[in-house]
Amino acid sequence: MRSLIAILMSLAIVITGCSNSNSTPSTQPSPGNSTSPPAPPTEKMVLKYAHPNAPDTIVGRFATGLAEQVAQRTEGRVEIKVYPNSQLGSVNEMIEGVKAGTIEMGHNDFAAVAKVFPDLAVFNVPYLYKDVEHASKAMNPNTSDVLQELNEKLVAEANMRIIGSNYYGYRQLTANIPVYKPDDLAGKKIRAIPLPLWITMVEGMKAIPTPVDFSELSTALATRVVDGQENPLTTILNNHFYESQNYLMMTNHMLAFLAVHINEQSWQKIAPGDQKIIEEAIQEMTQKSIEWGLEEEKTNLEQLKEKGMNVITDAEGLDNAAFEQAVSTEVLRKFPEWNDYITRIKSLAGN
């Protein structure tokens, strides 16, 4: 009897083993056919974008629009947080912040970024560009061989790069006296951006260059620390400079685009596909800023007249040729090392 029970138990074990061999295989992957686990989600990049302008200016709207476009096109992988109105410091402090990486990106005059790499100021040379199209091409890293060359040096020496630009406009002269020719400014204090090129330009205008940071300019004009300044019409209007300046001289002495610059380490942390999205968004927003700027300049002049400014143009006797001659002579005297760059930039006109 015990032998029979032993035999039956052995048969049961065999049958059970056969049954298990035909059951549904385990869902655990075998070592040879394992699949990779899902990749961890890409870390979201948050880029602080600092600039000195009001949000409702052309360049302020550029920054806001860029942030919106990048957030949408990267599906939130890259977020640009815009800090306008010098919230993160003076122009110099913002640029030093981008160099150090405490601020990821921003926009400023090329001559301001030249604080960390002097030759970049060549893009702000007065009377350099034939027209807006020429200027846009010269300050686009995709189309300007000069900017490409200087960008490589900027990365190596200052830990940042230029990834685009935005339209700021033709700069005009304002003062609390009428001005028709450079000699009219003799002995007058004209605000100069605290940069070598701007100081040279104002000296070429025969005035006394007086460095004042943009965040302090309204107060300097109101208290007569300076007798005048120069900026695009939209800046003159939006910052209420007409409240302390009676005369507007249409000198068109500089066609300004602002450099969009980014910390190099921050740039390299961005995935190549998202870098391309940012570059494309900048190019599209640059064109929008040009359209906005040209349209606004049609109305800004009339608005400033309505605010009480006396406008002096060629028709009223403004000698723009004398201003161009005086300023260009002084710039070439102070910056002879830029002759090759200037020649190459001028050659882009009409190409």
URCORUR-V822509 format. One record per residue. RES is the residue in one letter. PHI is phi in whole degrees, 0 to 359 (* if undefined). PSI is psi in degrees with one decimal (999 if undefined). Layout:
# URCORUR-V822509
<<RES:PHI:PSI> <RES:PHI:PSI>>
This chain:
# URCORUR-V822509
<<M:*:-45.2> <R:297:-36.6> <S:296:-39.1> <L:295:-41.4> <I:296:-40.6> <A:297:-41.3> <I:296:-43.2> <L:297:-39.6> <M:295:-38.7> <S:296:-41.0> <L:296:-37.7> <A:297:-40.8> <I:296:-43.3> <V:298:-46.6> <I:298:-42.1> <T:298:-42.3> <G:298:-41.4> <C:296:-40.5> <S:298:-43.6> <N:294:-32.4> <S:292:-19.6> <N:258:4.8> <S:283:168.9> <T:301:129.7> <P:294:157.6> <S:298:146.7> <T:282:-9.1> <Q:290:130.2> <P:291:145.1> <S:285:155.2> <P:304:-35.4> <G:282:-17.9> <N:239:25.1> <S:293:146.3> <T:257:148.0> <S:292:141.7> <P:294:155.8> <P:304:139.9> <A:294:142.4> <P:297:149.5> <P:300:141.6> <T:298:135.0> <E:293:132.5> <K:292:132.3> <M:264:126.7> <V:246:118.9> <L:247:119.4> <K:282:126.4> <Y:245:109.7> <A:252:138.2> <H:207:163.2> <P:268:1.3> <N:261:159.6> <A:290:149.0> <P:298:-27.7> <D:269:4.4> <T:281:169.0> <I:303:-47.2> <V:286:-28.3> <G:293:-42.1> <R:293:-33.4> <F:303:-50.1> <A:297:-44.1> <T:295:-44.0> <G:296:-38.3> <L:298:-45.0> <A:301:-42.7> <E:295:-44.2> <Q:296:-43.3> <V:293:-42.9> <A:300:-41.7> <Q:290:-46.4> <R:284:-27.2> <T:268:4.1> <E:55:39.2> <G:85:-0.8> <R:293:-30.8> <V:236:125.3> <E:242:126.2> <I:256:118.8> <K:258:115.9> <V:269:132.4> <Y:238:94.3> <P:276:-176.7> <N:55:36.4> <S:56:33.4> <Q:298:-29.5> <L:258:16.3> <G:127:179.0> <S:292:172.3> <V:304:-48.4> <N:299:-41.2> <E:294:-38.4> <M:295:-42.9> <I:293:-42.5> <E:297:-33.7> <G:296:-40.7> <V:293:-41.0> <K:300:-43.8> <A:281:-21.1> <G:94:1.6> <T:285:-23.2> <I:239:130.0> <E:283:-39.3> <M:201:173.5> <G:177:-172.0> <H:223:146.4> <N:200:167.8> <D:305:144.5> <F:305:-38.5> <A:293:-24.3> <A:284:-42.1> <V:295:-23.7> <A:295:-9.8> <K:302:-33.2> <V:259:-10.3> <F:204:93.5> <P:306:-36.3> <D:294:-17.0> <L:298:-22.9> <A:296:-15.1> <V:302:-28.1> <F:288:-11.7> <N:257:8.0> <V:303:129.6> <P:297:148.9> <Y:59:33.9> <L:268:-32.2> <Y:253:144.2> <K:288:-42.0> <D:197:-175.9> <V:295:-41.4> <E:300:-43.1> <H:299:-47.2> <A:297:-42.9> <S:299:-41.2> <K:293:-39.7> <A:291:-27.0> <M:250:22.8> <N:253:118.7> <P:296:-12.6> <N:274:-18.8> <T:236:-6.3> <S:249:112.6> <D:292:-30.4> <V:294:-45.2> <L:293:-37.6> <Q:299:-43.4> <E:295:-46.8> <L:289:-29.6> <N:298:-41.5> <E:300:-41.9> <K:290:-35.7> <L:297:-42.8> <V:299:-45.5> <A:291:-37.0> <E:260:-23.3> <A:229:3.7> <N:63:31.5> <M:210:166.9> <R:219:156.5> <I:269:125.4> <I:245:7.1> <G:164:-169.7> <S:206:167.9> <N:219:152.3> <Y:287:128.1> <Y:249:-31.0> <G:116:170.9> <Y:288:133.3> <R:270:137.6> <Q:237:159.3> <L:262:135.2> <T:236:154.1> <A:200:168.5> <N:265:13.1> <I:225:156.0> <P:287:140.0> <V:230:129.6> <Y:240:-25.9> <K:210:162.4> <P:307:-38.4> <D:299:-22.5> <D:292:-17.6> <L:265:1.5> <A:302:126.5> <G:81:-2.5> <K:266:142.2> <K:268:114.3> <I:248:129.7> <R:301:130.8> <A:240:133.8> <I:306:134.8> <P:291:62.7> <L:221:147.5> <P:305:-42.6> <L:296:-42.8> <W:293:-39.7> <I:297:-41.9> <T:297:-42.5> <M:299:-46.3> <V:293:-36.6> <E:298:-39.1> <G:297:-29.0> <M:284:-1.4> <K:77:10.7> <A:264:174.9> <I:266:111.7> <P:290:128.1> <T:236:104.3> <P:295:128.3> <V:216:128.6> <D:293:149.2> <F:303:-37.0> <S:295:-16.0> <E:249:3.2> <L:292:-43.8> <S:303:-44.0> <T:294:-40.7> <A:297:-36.6> <L:289:-43.6> <A:294:-34.1> <T:265:5.2> <R:61:27.9> <V:298:-33.8> <V:232:153.7> <D:269:-14.8> <G:190:178.7> <Q:202:177.2> <E:219:135.9> <N:195:166.4> <P:296:158.0> <L:303:-41.6> <T:297:-35.3> <T:289:-40.5> <I:299:-41.4> <L:287:-51.5> <N:292:-23.7> <N:260:8.6> <H:60:32.7> <F:295:-20.9> <Y:296:-16.5> <E:289:-23.4> <S:237:0.0> <Q:237:124.5> <N:268:-23.1> <Y:235:138.5> <L:238:116.7> <M:258:121.1> <M:276:72.4> <T:279:-24.7> <N:48:37.6> <H:286:-19.6> <M:214:132.6> <L:259:108.8> <A:255:131.8> <F:242:146.0> <L:261:141.8> <A:279:126.2> <V:269:112.6> <H:239:153.0> <I:219:144.5> <N:299:135.3> <E:295:-42.8> <Q:296:-39.5> <S:297:-41.1> <W:297:-42.2> <Q:288:-19.5> <K:283:-15.6> <I:277:134.1> <A:302:142.9> <P:309:-40.4> <G:297:-37.6> <D:284:-30.6> <Q:302:-45.0> <K:297:-40.2> <I:299:-44.0> <I:297:-45.0> <E:298:-43.0> <E:294:-39.6> <A:295:-38.4> <I:297:-45.0> <Q:299:-41.4> <E:293:-41.7> <M:290:-29.6> <T:299:-45.8> <Q:297:-38.6> <K:296:-41.0> <S:296:-34.8> <I:295:-46.9> <E:299:-46.1> <W:300:-45.4> <G:296:-47.3> <L:296:-36.5> <E:292:-44.4> <E:294:-36.3> <E:297:-21.9> <K:290:-29.8> <T:256:-25.6> <N:302:-41.2> <L:298:-44.7> <E:294:-37.5> <Q:296:-39.9> <L:292:-35.0> <K:298:-41.8> <E:296:-27.9> <K:281:-3.9> <G:105:4.2> <M:283:140.0> <N:269:117.4> <V:264:128.7> <I:245:118.8> <T:240:-174.4> <D:304:-36.4> <A:296:-28.6> <E:268:6.5> <G:103:9.4> <L:292:125.3> <D:265:80.7> <N:293:-31.7> <A:297:-38.1> <A:293:-39.3> <F:296:-45.3> <E:299:-44.6> <Q:298:-46.2> <A:293:-44.4> <V:289:-45.9> <S:298:-39.7> <T:298:-43.8> <E:292:-39.7> <V:295:-45.7> <L:294:-31.2> <R:291:-39.5> <K:277:-26.8> <F:231:61.0> <P:296:-23.0> <E:291:-10.0> <W:267:0.5> <N:305:-44.1> <D:294:-44.9> <Y:300:-45.3> <I:298:-42.7> <T:298:-44.5> <R:292:-38.4> <I:294:-42.3> <K:296:-30.6> <S:292:-16.0> <L:285:-14.8> <A:295:123.2> <G:81:-1.8> <N:280:999>>
